[in-house]
Amino acid sequence: MIGTMEQLPSTEAAVTALRAIAAEYEREIEVTHDIGADQTSRRSAAGVGVTADPDGSLPHEAFAEFGGLPRVSVRLYPEDDALITVEGVEFPDVPRDDVPAFLRSLFGGLAYVHARRFPPGYRLIVPLPGDRTYKEHLLLIQLSPWLSGRVR
């Protein structure tokens, strides 16, 4: 199942996929929804009382938090991307269609921390099918017990 690429045409479809992944990995999930241009985080210039975009659509944003370790949250944006935070490490601009594969790789134990001796540094690496990876730098101070247990 890790090799499948899901097409998620809407935020609601992505939330449904997140709930399925939570069930698959026996994790609790809490989801909150923000609907309307005046509620979503990227629409701060929408104005007071303006809920629809100029094309008449209602933007839908969702925030999901997973229980257990690693601590993971996902903010799904109306623009077809997401911000995934793993143990305080942020992965911005993840395409919405990549979110299920990202989470399966993470919860399936494929993610790891690459340590470099000189200059000293760490990167959290999450491999995806098709030889794609997401990498984010982190500081030594960010190494939680979960991240420290995955250093290579």
BELGI-V540083 format. One record per helix or strand. SS is the DSSP state (helix for helix, strand for strand). FROM is the first residue (numbers start at 1). LEN is the number of residues. Records with the same first field share a line. If there is no record, write none. Layout:
# BELGI-V540083
SS->FROM-LEN, FROM-LEN
This chain:
# BELGI-V540083
helix->11-14, 44-3, 96-12, 140-3, 145-4
strand->29-7, 60-7, 72-5, 81-6, 89-7, 112-5, 121-8, 132-7, 151-1
